């Protein structure tokens, strides 16, 4: 596979000067590698790369949450939108167990 996560962000709206955080990892359940770039405007650009080389990109605009209640509301919205707990954890930069607990308490 010639693709790697260092080159997945080719979106025209992605200005490197506006990136506030960036993270990379691998989902232990699916084997998908992921990269998340969070922008100063609150948008998160997510790219995943499967073991077979399938690349998928999405843009999610998440307002920064300043407390637990706001985070739980975001987690609920994403979950209601059909995202898995692992995906929500990746999007929000929190653990899957935090997502699970937020859904239980939300």
N, C-alpha and C positions, 0 to 999 in steps of 0.2 A: 504494500500500500504506500503510495507516494505522498499522500496527504498527511499532514500532522497539525496539531493544535496550535502551533506557533504561527501558522499562516491561514487559519480559518476565518479570521475577521476581515472580510472583503466588502462589507456593507458600506455603501457610499456615505451614510450619515455618521459613520464612526470616525470622530475626530480624536486622534491620540492625545491631544492636549486637554481634552475634556474627560478623560478616563480618571475616575476617582479610586477605583479598585479593580483588581483583576485576579481571578482564581482559576485554577485548573485542577482536574482530578479525574478519577475513574470510578464509575458506579460499580460496586462490587457484585451486585446482583445481575446486572445486564451486561457488564463488560464495556459499556459505552464510555468513551473518554468525553469529557466536557470542558468547555472554557466559558467563563462568564466575565463580561466586562460591564461594570457599572459606571454610568456616566453622571456628570454633575447635574444633569437635568432630571435625574431619577430613572431614566430608561436603563434596562438591563438587556444586553445582547447575549444570547445564549447560543452556543454552537455545540452540537454533539457529533461524535464520530464513532460509528459502530465498528466492531471487530472486522466486519466485511468491507468497510470503507464507505458506508452510507453516511453522508453528511447532511445534517438537518440544522437549520438556523431559525430562531424566532426572536422577536423583539417583544419584551414585556416591560411596560412602564409601571414601576412600583414606587410609590411615594415613600421616602424614608420614614420608617416608623420610630417614634420616640419613646414608646412604652409598650408594655406587654399586651395591652388591650388592642392597640393599633396593629401589632404584629399578628395577633390572633385573627383579627378581621381580614388581614391580607391572606393569611393561611387558609381561612374558610373560603374566601372568594376564589383562590386558585384551586382549591379542592373541589369546589362546586363547578369549576370550569373543566373538570376532568383530569387534572394533573395528579400524578401519583405523589405519595409522601416523599419519595426520594427526589423527584423532580422539584417539588416545592422547596425542599431543603437546599438543593443546589441553587435555585433561583434567589432565595432569600439569604443564603450564606449562614444557615443554621443547621443543626443536626436533624436527622430523620426522627430521632426520639423527641426532640422539641416540637416538631410538626405533629407527631402523634399526640403528645400531651396537649398541645394547643387545640387540636380537634376534639379531644375528649372533654376539655374544659370549656371550649367555646360555645 
